[in-house]
Amino acid sequence: MRSIITLIAMILSFSSYASTKTELNRFFDGLSVACETKYDTFVAKRTNVYSLSNPIIIKVNSDEVVVTLDISFYDCNEVDGKFVFSKLEEHMNATYISLNRNEEIINVYREDLHKEVAAFTENFDVAALSDKIVNGTKKVSLLIPIANLDINTFSQAQEKGEFYTTLYLRTKTRTYTSEIDLGSRLVGSGAFRLFFDLNKNKAQF
């Protein structure tokens, strides 16, 4: 059985090697992103692979809730013949190999111009945004109006609290080569569903 840790990989459809894990959960619906082949190392550099964990409510009143979460970014590399995820301290830029129209191997550069964690309602309205994420960011905070939280109607998650919100990493990403600027786009991801039990001052995935 492959090891699994909960992470999110960025999807381009919205427009120290210490780890021994080989598979990362991307969503809570069981989908995953792997680190088991050379192609997986390409995907991890072309996109962002990250995790959110340790949600803590630091403030709550009748109008709003403030929650903090730990955030980590990961790369996939081949080390001593094994493919492993490793944490990244610097994650705003990456380089990967691709083919041009003439099927020549070229370097493609990824530059993340802006990163933030966004909370969305079930109608895809923005409920809250974190501060800007940069290299070295290890914790994010979101102030979410209570009125922007969704009602928990998930039958198998009723014990987690009355409300929830959907979180994902939102990035404005530029890609370019030595010869051409491929432009920038807003890149979204799959989501963490974060539940709130405001009576117990508790948040959990």
C-alpha positions, 0 to 999 in steps of 0.5 A: 500500500502506498503511503499517503499524506494530504496535499493539494496539487495545482491544476492548470485547468482554471485557466533537503530530501527528507520525505519518503512519501510517494503519493499525496492526496489532492482532494478529499474525494480520494484523487491524488497526485503521485511522485513515482515516475519521471513524469511526476517530477515534471508535473510537480515543477510545472504546477504547485503541490502544497498542503494545508494543515492544523486549522486553528480558530483564533477569533470568533464572534457573531460576525466573523471567524478568523482561522489560521492554517499551516501551509507547506509546498513540495517538490518531487525528485528522484533520489538514489533511484527512488521518487520522493516528495520533499518540502520546499522553502522557495517555491515561487519559481521553477524550471522544467523541460518540455518540447517546442513545436519542432520537438526540440527540448527546451527549458520552460520557466514558471514564475508565480507572480502572486499566491494566496489561499482563497475561501469560496462559497458553494456558489463560487463567490470569494468568501475570504482571501489570505495575505500574499504568500511568499517564499518562507511563508509557513502559516496563513490566516483568513478572516471569514464573515459568518454570513459567507460560511456554507451550511454543512449538509454532508450526512457523513460529516455532521459531527464536524460542525454546522458550517464549512468553507472551501479552500484552495491555493490561487496563483497568478502564474507566468510561464516563459522560455528563452525565446517567448513569453507564454503570458500569465494566467490565474491558476486554481486548484482542487479544494480542502473542505474546512468545517467549523464547529463555532460552539466548540471554537473548532475547525477541522478538515 
